[in-house]
Amino acid sequence: MAEEIQSLLDKIEKEGLAKIEKEREKILSDAKAKASQIVEDARRQAAEMEKKAKNDAELSSKRAVEAIKQSSRDIIISLRNEMVERVRRIARQSVAEAMTPDFMRGIILEIARSGKHSEEMKLVLPKKHLDDLEAKLKGSLANDLKASPAIFADAGINSGLKIGFKGEDILLDFSDEALADMVCSYAGPRIAAILKDGKA
């Protein structure tokens, strides 16, 4: 009886040990598989993070370059506008200095003698030069051409003059504003070219 019990115990122990060993191997296998999956997931996530970081860095770099380019364009436009405005101020000042009553009288006489009859002339002058120039012109034109132009004052003209002809749409604009615009229309593109690539 004792032998049978011992045999039964040995059998139970053997089967129990086999079962435990099998479970242990399964646990180890599952653990290895899980560990392998964790490692693979970690590698994949690391690769994705690296790719995202690289893409983000490239995007940030592109944005920074574009921002710098835009800032450069803004600075160049602002500088060009400032330089054109300075040219305009200088041009207007130069016109104001050059357009003396005697100089304007010479312009008017040359135009009158070029073929237009002085009685068809309409002159628009700065108010500050009206009396002086009116006296000079009426005398000169009366003596040279036996006629007097129609003369008007315009508070909107700081210096220079405008010449029109009765019945015609022609207006010769020698005002400081018009001449400054002419200078700026010539100088503006050249200033822009110099600022852009150093070539006029």
Rosetta constraint file for C-alpha pairs under 8 A:
AtomPair CA 1 CA 5 HARMONIC 6.31 0.50
AtomPair CA 2 CA 6 HARMONIC 6.10 0.50
AtomPair CA 3 CA 7 HARMONIC 5.98 0.50
AtomPair CA 4 CA 8 HARMONIC 6.08 0.50
AtomPair CA 5 CA 9 HARMONIC 6.09 0.50
AtomPair CA 6 CA 10 HARMONIC 6.04 0.50
AtomPair CA 7 CA 11 HARMONIC 6.09 0.50
AtomPair CA 8 CA 12 HARMONIC 6.11 0.50
AtomPair CA 9 CA 13 HARMONIC 5.97 0.50
AtomPair CA 10 CA 14 HARMONIC 5.95 0.50
AtomPair CA 11 CA 15 HARMONIC 6.03 0.50
AtomPair CA 12 CA 16 HARMONIC 5.78 0.50
AtomPair CA 13 CA 17 HARMONIC 5.90 0.50
AtomPair CA 14 CA 18 HARMONIC 6.10 0.50
AtomPair CA 15 CA 19 HARMONIC 6.06 0.50
AtomPair CA 16 CA 20 HARMONIC 6.04 0.50
AtomPair CA 17 CA 21 HARMONIC 5.97 0.50
AtomPair CA 18 CA 22 HARMONIC 6.07 0.50
AtomPair CA 19 CA 23 HARMONIC 6.11 0.50
AtomPair CA 20 CA 24 HARMONIC 5.93 0.50
AtomPair CA 21 CA 25 HARMONIC 6.09 0.50
AtomPair CA 22 CA 26 HARMONIC 6.16 0.50
AtomPair CA 23 CA 27 HARMONIC 6.00 0.50
AtomPair CA 24 CA 28 HARMONIC 6.07 0.50
AtomPair CA 25 CA 29 HARMONIC 5.96 0.50
AtomPair CA 26 CA 30 HARMONIC 5.96 0.50
AtomPair CA 27 CA 31 HARMONIC 5.94 0.50
AtomPair CA 28 CA 32 HARMONIC 6.03 0.50
AtomPair CA 29 CA 33 HARMONIC 6.10 0.50
AtomPair CA 30 CA 34 HARMONIC 5.96 0.50
AtomPair CA 31 CA 35 HARMONIC 5.91 0.50
AtomPair CA 32 CA 36 HARMONIC 5.97 0.50
AtomPair CA 33 CA 37 HARMONIC 6.11 0.50
AtomPair CA 34 CA 38 HARMONIC 6.08 0.50
AtomPair CA 35 CA 39 HARMONIC 6.13 0.50
AtomPair CA 36 CA 40 HARMONIC 6.10 0.50
AtomPair CA 37 CA 41 HARMONIC 5.94 0.50
AtomPair CA 38 CA 42 HARMONIC 5.99 0.50
AtomPair CA 39 CA 43 HARMONIC 6.14 0.50
AtomPair CA 40 CA 44 HARMONIC 6.09 0.50
AtomPair CA 41 CA 45 HARMONIC 6.00 0.50
AtomPair CA 42 CA 46 HARMONIC 5.96 0.50
AtomPair CA 43 CA 47 HARMONIC 6.06 0.50
AtomPair CA 44 CA 48 HARMONIC 6.11 0.50
AtomPair CA 45 CA 49 HARMONIC 5.97 0.50
AtomPair CA 46 CA 50 HARMONIC 6.00 0.50
AtomPair CA 47 CA 51 HARMONIC 6.06 0.50
AtomPair CA 48 CA 52 HARMONIC 6.02 0.50
AtomPair CA 49 CA 53 HARMONIC 5.93 0.50
AtomPair CA 50 CA 54 HARMONIC 6.06 0.50
AtomPair CA 51 CA 55 HARMONIC 6.10 0.50
AtomPair CA 52 CA 56 HARMONIC 5.92 0.50
AtomPair CA 53 CA 57 HARMONIC 5.97 0.50
AtomPair CA 54 CA 58 HARMONIC 6.13 0.50
AtomPair CA 55 CA 59 HARMONIC 6.02 0.50
AtomPair CA 56 CA 60 HARMONIC 5.95 0.50
AtomPair CA 57 CA 61 HARMONIC 5.98 0.50
AtomPair CA 58 CA 62 HARMONIC 6.10 0.50
AtomPair CA 59 CA 63 HARMONIC 6.07 0.50
AtomPair CA 60 CA 64 HARMONIC 6.01 0.50
AtomPair CA 61 CA 65 HARMONIC 6.14 0.50
AtomPair CA 62 CA 66 HARMONIC 6.10 0.50
AtomPair CA 63 CA 67 HARMONIC 5.98 0.50
AtomPair CA 64 CA 68 HARMONIC 6.12 0.50
AtomPair CA 65 CA 69 HARMONIC 6.12 0.50
AtomPair CA 66 CA 70 HARMONIC 6.01 0.50
AtomPair CA 67 CA 71 HARMONIC 6.04 0.50
AtomPair CA 68 CA 72 HARMONIC 6.05 0.50
AtomPair CA 69 CA 73 HARMONIC 6.17 0.50
AtomPair CA 70 CA 74 HARMONIC 6.10 0.50
AtomPair CA 71 CA 75 HARMONIC 6.08 0.50
AtomPair CA 72 CA 76 HARMONIC 6.11 0.50
AtomPair CA 73 CA 77 HARMONIC 6.08 0.50
AtomPair CA 74 CA 78 HARMONIC 6.03 0.50
AtomPair CA 75 CA 79 HARMONIC 5.94 0.50
AtomPair CA 76 CA 80 HARMONIC 5.92 0.50
AtomPair CA 76 CA 192 HARMONIC 7.99 0.50
AtomPair CA 76 CA 195 HARMONIC 6.55 0.50
AtomPair CA 76 CA 196 HARMONIC 7.55 0.50
AtomPair CA 77 CA 81 HARMONIC 6.06 0.50
AtomPair CA 77 CA 192 HARMONIC 8.00 0.50
AtomPair CA 78 CA 82 HARMONIC 6.13 0.50
AtomPair CA 79 CA 83 HARMONIC 6.08 0.50
AtomPair CA 80 CA 84 HARMONIC 6.04 0.50
AtomPair CA 80 CA 188 HARMONIC 7.58 0.50
AtomPair CA 80 CA 191 HARMONIC 6.43 0.50
AtomPair CA 80 CA 192 HARMONIC 6.03 0.50
AtomPair CA 80 CA 195 HARMONIC 7.36 0.50
AtomPair CA 81 CA 85 HARMONIC 6.04 0.50
AtomPair CA 82 CA 86 HARMONIC 6.19 0.50
AtomPair CA 83 CA 87 HARMONIC 6.17 0.50
AtomPair CA 83 CA 191 HARMONIC 7.62 0.50
AtomPair CA 84 CA 88 HARMONIC 6.08 0.50
AtomPair CA 84 CA 184 HARMONIC 6.24 0.50
AtomPair CA 84 CA 187 HARMONIC 7.34 0.50
AtomPair CA 84 CA 188 HARMONIC 5.91 0.50
AtomPair CA 84 CA 191 HARMONIC 7.61 0.50
AtomPair CA 85 CA 89 HARMONIC 6.21 0.50
AtomPair CA 86 CA 90 HARMONIC 6.18 0.50
AtomPair CA 87 CA 91 HARMONIC 5.97 0.50
AtomPair CA 87 CA 180 HARMONIC 7.97 0.50
AtomPair CA 87 CA 183 HARMONIC 7.84 0.50
AtomPair CA 87 CA 184 HARMONIC 6.75 0.50
AtomPair CA 87 CA 187 HARMONIC 7.97 0.50
AtomPair CA 88 CA 92 HARMONIC 6.08 0.50
AtomPair CA 88 CA 180 HARMONIC 5.25 0.50
AtomPair CA 88 CA 181 HARMONIC 7.10 0.50
AtomPair CA 88 CA 183 HARMONIC 7.37 0.50
AtomPair CA 88 CA 184 HARMONIC 6.21 0.50
AtomPair CA 89 CA 93 HARMONIC 6.10 0.50
AtomPair CA 89 CA 180 HARMONIC 7.71 0.50
AtomPair CA 90 CA 94 HARMONIC 6.02 0.50
AtomPair CA 91 CA 95 HARMONIC 6.07 0.50
AtomPair CA 91 CA 176 HARMONIC 7.57 0.50
AtomPair CA 91 CA 179 HARMONIC 7.37 0.50
AtomPair CA 91 CA 180 HARMONIC 5.10 0.50
AtomPair CA 91 CA 183 HARMONIC 7.07 0.50
AtomPair CA 92 CA 96 HARMONIC 6.04 0.50
AtomPair CA 92 CA 176 HARMONIC 5.00 0.50
AtomPair CA 92 CA 177 HARMONIC 6.55 0.50
AtomPair CA 92 CA 179 HARMONIC 7.44 0.50
AtomPair CA 92 CA 180 HARMONIC 5.54 0.50
AtomPair CA 93 CA 97 HARMONIC 6.20 0.50
AtomPair CA 93 CA 176 HARMONIC 7.89 0.50
AtomPair CA 94 CA 98 HARMONIC 6.05 0.50
AtomPair CA 95 CA 99 HARMONIC 5.74 0.50
AtomPair CA 95 CA 159 HARMONIC 7.11 0.50
AtomPair CA 95 CA 160 HARMONIC 6.96 0.50
AtomPair CA 95 CA 175 HARMONIC 7.92 0.50
AtomPair CA 95 CA 176 HARMONIC 5.49 0.50
AtomPair CA 95 CA 179 HARMONIC 7.48 0.50
AtomPair CA 95 CA 180 HARMONIC 7.99 0.50
AtomPair CA 96 CA 100 HARMONIC 7.60 0.50
AtomPair CA 96 CA 158 HARMONIC 7.60 0.50
AtomPair CA 96 CA 159 HARMONIC 5.17 0.50
AtomPair CA 96 CA 160 HARMONIC 6.78 0.50
AtomPair CA 96 CA 176 HARMONIC 6.51 0.50
AtomPair CA 98 CA 103 HARMONIC 7.25 0.50
AtomPair CA 99 CA 103 HARMONIC 5.76 0.50
AtomPair CA 99 CA 104 HARMONIC 5.91 0.50
AtomPair CA 99 CA 159 HARMONIC 6.64 0.50
AtomPair CA 99 CA 160 HARMONIC 5.40 0.50
AtomPair CA 100 CA 104 HARMONIC 6.17 0.50
AtomPair CA 101 CA 105 HARMONIC 5.99 0.50
AtomPair CA 101 CA 129 HARMONIC 6.57 0.50
AtomPair CA 101 CA 132 HARMONIC 6.92 0.50
AtomPair CA 101 CA 133 HARMONIC 5.40 0.50
AtomPair CA 102 CA 106 HARMONIC 6.33 0.50
AtomPair CA 102 CA 133 HARMONIC 7.59 0.50
AtomPair CA 102 CA 136 HARMONIC 7.95 0.50
AtomPair CA 103 CA 107 HARMONIC 6.48 0.50
AtomPair CA 104 CA 108 HARMONIC 6.23 0.50
AtomPair CA 104 CA 160 HARMONIC 7.23 0.50
AtomPair CA 104 CA 161 HARMONIC 7.41 0.50
AtomPair CA 105 CA 109 HARMONIC 6.15 0.50
AtomPair CA 105 CA 133 HARMONIC 6.93 0.50
AtomPair CA 105 CA 136 HARMONIC 7.14 0.50
AtomPair CA 105 CA 137 HARMONIC 6.24 0.50
AtomPair CA 106 CA 110 HARMONIC 6.16 0.50
AtomPair CA 107 CA 111 HARMONIC 6.28 0.50
AtomPair CA 108 CA 112 HARMONIC 6.02 0.50
AtomPair CA 108 CA 163 HARMONIC 7.94 0.50
AtomPair CA 109 CA 113 HARMONIC 6.01 0.50
AtomPair CA 109 CA 141 HARMONIC 7.25 0.50
AtomPair CA 110 CA 114 HARMONIC 6.10 0.50
AtomPair CA 111 CA 115 HARMONIC 7.37 0.50
AtomPair CA 111 CA 116 HARMONIC 7.01 0.50
AtomPair CA 112 CA 116 HARMONIC 5.26 0.50
AtomPair CA 112 CA 117 HARMONIC 6.06 0.50
AtomPair CA 112 CA 118 HARMONIC 5.47 0.50
AtomPair CA 112 CA 121 HARMONIC 7.92 0.50
AtomPair CA 113 CA 117 HARMONIC 7.73 0.50
AtomPair CA 116 CA 120 HARMONIC 7.20 0.50
AtomPair CA 116 CA 121 HARMONIC 7.76 0.50
AtomPair CA 117 CA 121 HARMONIC 7.03 0.50
AtomPair CA 118 CA 141 HARMONIC 7.35 0.50
AtomPair CA 118 CA 145 HARMONIC 7.01 0.50
AtomPair CA 118 CA 147 HARMONIC 5.92 0.50
AtomPair CA 118 CA 148 HARMONIC 6.31 0.50
AtomPair CA 118 CA 149 HARMONIC 5.56 0.50
AtomPair CA 119 CA 147 HARMONIC 5.54 0.50
AtomPair CA 119 CA 148 HARMONIC 5.72 0.50
AtomPair CA 119 CA 149 HARMONIC 5.14 0.50
AtomPair CA 119 CA 150 HARMONIC 7.48 0.50
AtomPair CA 120 CA 149 HARMONIC 6.77 0.50
AtomPair CA 120 CA 150 HARMONIC 7.98 0.50
AtomPair CA 120 CA 165 HARMONIC 5.20 0.50
AtomPair CA 120 CA 166 HARMONIC 5.10 0.50
AtomPair CA 121 CA 149 HARMONIC 5.01 0.50
AtomPair CA 121 CA 150 HARMONIC 6.25 0.50
AtomPair CA 121 CA 163 HARMONIC 6.87 0.50
AtomPair CA 121 CA 164 HARMONIC 5.84 0.50
AtomPair CA 121 CA 165 HARMONIC 4.63 0.50
AtomPair CA 121 CA 166 HARMONIC 6.36 0.50
AtomPair CA 122 CA 149 HARMONIC 5.87 0.50
AtomPair CA 122 CA 150 HARMONIC 4.77 0.50
AtomPair CA 122 CA 151 HARMONIC 5.93 0.50
AtomPair CA 122 CA 152 HARMONIC 7.63 0.50
AtomPair CA 122 CA 163 HARMONIC 5.78 0.50
AtomPair CA 122 CA 164 HARMONIC 4.90 0.50
AtomPair CA 122 CA 165 HARMONIC 5.60 0.50
AtomPair CA 122 CA 166 HARMONIC 6.77 0.50
AtomPair CA 123 CA 149 HARMONIC 6.92 0.50
AtomPair CA 123 CA 150 HARMONIC 6.09 0.50
AtomPair CA 123 CA 151 HARMONIC 4.69 0.50
AtomPair CA 123 CA 152 HARMONIC 6.04 0.50
AtomPair CA 123 CA 161 HARMONIC 7.14 0.50
AtomPair CA 123 CA 162 HARMONIC 5.89 0.50
AtomPair CA 123 CA 163 HARMONIC 4.84 0.50
AtomPair CA 123 CA 164 HARMONIC 6.43 0.50
AtomPair CA 124 CA 151 HARMONIC 6.02 0.50
AtomPair CA 124 CA 152 HARMONIC 4.80 0.50
AtomPair CA 124 CA 153 HARMONIC 5.59 0.50
AtomPair CA 124 CA 154 HARMONIC 6.30 0.50
AtomPair CA 124 CA 161 HARMONIC 5.71 0.50
AtomPair CA 124 CA 162 HARMONIC 5.04 0.50
AtomPair CA 124 CA 163 HARMONIC 6.44 0.50
AtomPair CA 125 CA 129 HARMONIC 6.80 0.50
AtomPair CA 125 CA 130 HARMONIC 6.10 0.50
AtomPair CA 125 CA 151 HARMONIC 7.43 0.50
AtomPair CA 125 CA 152 HARMONIC 6.21 0.50
AtomPair CA 125 CA 153 HARMONIC 4.94 0.50
AtomPair CA 125 CA 154 HARMONIC 5.95 0.50
AtomPair CA 125 CA 157 HARMONIC 6.93 0.50
AtomPair CA 125 CA 159 HARMONIC 7.69 0.50
AtomPair CA 125 CA 160 HARMONIC 6.91 0.50
AtomPair CA 125 CA 161 HARMONIC 4.88 0.50
AtomPair CA 125 CA 162 HARMONIC 6.73 0.50
AtomPair CA 126 CA 130 HARMONIC 6.29 0.50
AtomPair CA 126 CA 153 HARMONIC 5.61 0.50
AtomPair CA 126 CA 154 HARMONIC 5.50 0.50
AtomPair CA 126 CA 155 HARMONIC 6.16 0.50
AtomPair CA 126 CA 156 HARMONIC 7.55 0.50
AtomPair CA 126 CA 157 HARMONIC 5.15 0.50
AtomPair CA 126 CA 158 HARMONIC 5.80 0.50
AtomPair CA 126 CA 159 HARMONIC 5.83 0.50
AtomPair CA 126 CA 160 HARMONIC 7.09 0.50
AtomPair CA 126 CA 161 HARMONIC 6.98 0.50
AtomPair CA 127 CA 153 HARMONIC 4.97 0.50
AtomPair CA 127 CA 154 HARMONIC 6.07 0.50
AtomPair CA 127 CA 155 HARMONIC 6.00 0.50
AtomPair CA 127 CA 157 HARMONIC 7.98 0.50
AtomPair CA 129 CA 133 HARMONIC 5.83 0.50
AtomPair CA 130 CA 134 HARMONIC 5.70 0.50
AtomPair CA 130 CA 152 HARMONIC 7.75 0.50
AtomPair CA 130 CA 153 HARMONIC 6.33 0.50
AtomPair CA 131 CA 135 HARMONIC 6.27 0.50
AtomPair CA 132 CA 136 HARMONIC 6.44 0.50
AtomPair CA 133 CA 137 HARMONIC 5.87 0.50
AtomPair CA 134 CA 138 HARMONIC 5.96 0.50
AtomPair CA 134 CA 151 HARMONIC 7.20 0.50
AtomPair CA 135 CA 139 HARMONIC 6.23 0.50
AtomPair CA 136 CA 140 HARMONIC 6.12 0.50
AtomPair CA 137 CA 141 HARMONIC 5.71 0.50
AtomPair CA 137 CA 142 HARMONIC 7.90 0.50
AtomPair CA 137 CA 148 HARMONIC 7.67 0.50
AtomPair CA 138 CA 142 HARMONIC 5.59 0.50
AtomPair CA 138 CA 147 HARMONIC 7.78 0.50
AtomPair CA 138 CA 148 HARMONIC 5.51 0.50
AtomPair CA 138 CA 149 HARMONIC 7.53 0.50
AtomPair CA 139 CA 143 HARMONIC 6.07 0.50
AtomPair CA 140 CA 144 HARMONIC 5.91 0.50
AtomPair CA 140 CA 145 HARMONIC 7.96 0.50
AtomPair CA 141 CA 145 HARMONIC 5.08 0.50
AtomPair CA 141 CA 146 HARMONIC 6.18 0.50
AtomPair CA 141 CA 147 HARMONIC 5.84 0.50
AtomPair CA 141 CA 148 HARMONIC 6.06 0.50
AtomPair CA 142 CA 146 HARMONIC 4.19 0.50
AtomPair CA 142 CA 147 HARMONIC 4.91 0.50
AtomPair CA 142 CA 148 HARMONIC 6.03 0.50
AtomPair CA 157 CA 161 HARMONIC 7.43 0.50
AtomPair CA 157 CA 175 HARMONIC 6.51 0.50
AtomPair CA 157 CA 176 HARMONIC 7.49 0.50
AtomPair CA 157 CA 177 HARMONIC 7.88 0.50
AtomPair CA 158 CA 175 HARMONIC 7.62 0.50
AtomPair CA 158 CA 176 HARMONIC 6.88 0.50
AtomPair CA 159 CA 175 HARMONIC 5.90 0.50
AtomPair CA 159 CA 176 HARMONIC 5.51 0.50
AtomPair CA 160 CA 174 HARMONIC 5.41 0.50
AtomPair CA 160 CA 175 HARMONIC 4.10 0.50
AtomPair CA 160 CA 176 HARMONIC 5.59 0.50
AtomPair CA 161 CA 173 HARMONIC 6.52 0.50
AtomPair CA 161 CA 174 HARMONIC 5.06 0.50
AtomPair CA 161 CA 175 HARMONIC 4.90 0.50
AtomPair CA 162 CA 171 HARMONIC 6.74 0.50
AtomPair CA 162 CA 172 HARMONIC 5.60 0.50
AtomPair CA 162 CA 173 HARMONIC 4.51 0.50
AtomPair CA 162 CA 174 HARMONIC 5.57 0.50
AtomPair CA 162 CA 175 HARMONIC 6.35 0.50
AtomPair CA 163 CA 171 HARMONIC 5.65 0.50
AtomPair CA 163 CA 172 HARMONIC 4.95 0.50
AtomPair CA 163 CA 173 HARMONIC 6.48 0.50
AtomPair CA 163 CA 174 HARMONIC 7.93 0.50
AtomPair CA 164 CA 168 HARMONIC 7.55 0.50
AtomPair CA 164 CA 169 HARMONIC 7.60 0.50
AtomPair CA 164 CA 170 HARMONIC 5.88 0.50
AtomPair CA 164 CA 171 HARMONIC 4.58 0.50
AtomPair CA 164 CA 172 HARMONIC 6.29 0.50
AtomPair CA 165 CA 169 HARMONIC 7.51 0.50
AtomPair CA 165 CA 170 HARMONIC 6.62 0.50
AtomPair CA 165 CA 171 HARMONIC 7.39 0.50
AtomPair CA 173 CA 178 HARMONIC 6.30 0.50
AtomPair CA 173 CA 179 HARMONIC 7.85 0.50
AtomPair CA 174 CA 178 HARMONIC 6.39 0.50
AtomPair CA 174 CA 179 HARMONIC 6.24 0.50
AtomPair CA 175 CA 179 HARMONIC 6.20 0.50
AtomPair CA 176 CA 180 HARMONIC 5.90 0.50
AtomPair CA 177 CA 181 HARMONIC 6.14 0.50
AtomPair CA 178 CA 182 HARMONIC 6.26 0.50
AtomPair CA 179 CA 183 HARMONIC 6.26 0.50
AtomPair CA 180 CA 184 HARMONIC 6.11 0.50
AtomPair CA 181 CA 185 HARMONIC 5.97 0.50
AtomPair CA 182 CA 186 HARMONIC 6.43 0.50
AtomPair CA 183 CA 187 HARMONIC 5.99 0.50
AtomPair CA 184 CA 188 HARMONIC 5.27 0.50
AtomPair CA 185 CA 189 HARMONIC 7.28 0.50
AtomPair CA 186 CA 190 HARMONIC 7.28 0.50
AtomPair CA 187 CA 191 HARMONIC 6.05 0.50
AtomPair CA 188 CA 192 HARMONIC 6.22 0.50
AtomPair CA 189 CA 193 HARMONIC 6.13 0.50
AtomPair CA 190 CA 194 HARMONIC 6.17 0.50
AtomPair CA 190 CA 200 HARMONIC 5.16 0.50
AtomPair CA 191 CA 195 HARMONIC 6.22 0.50
AtomPair CA 191 CA 200 HARMONIC 7.23 0.50
AtomPair CA 192 CA 196 HARMONIC 6.03 0.50
AtomPair CA 193 CA 197 HARMONIC 6.12 0.50
AtomPair CA 193 CA 198 HARMONIC 6.57 0.50
AtomPair CA 193 CA 199 HARMONIC 5.78 0.50
AtomPair CA 193 CA 200 HARMONIC 5.54 0.50
AtomPair CA 194 CA 198 HARMONIC 4.09 0.50
AtomPair CA 194 CA 199 HARMONIC 4.81 0.50
AtomPair CA 194 CA 200 HARMONIC 5.28 0.50
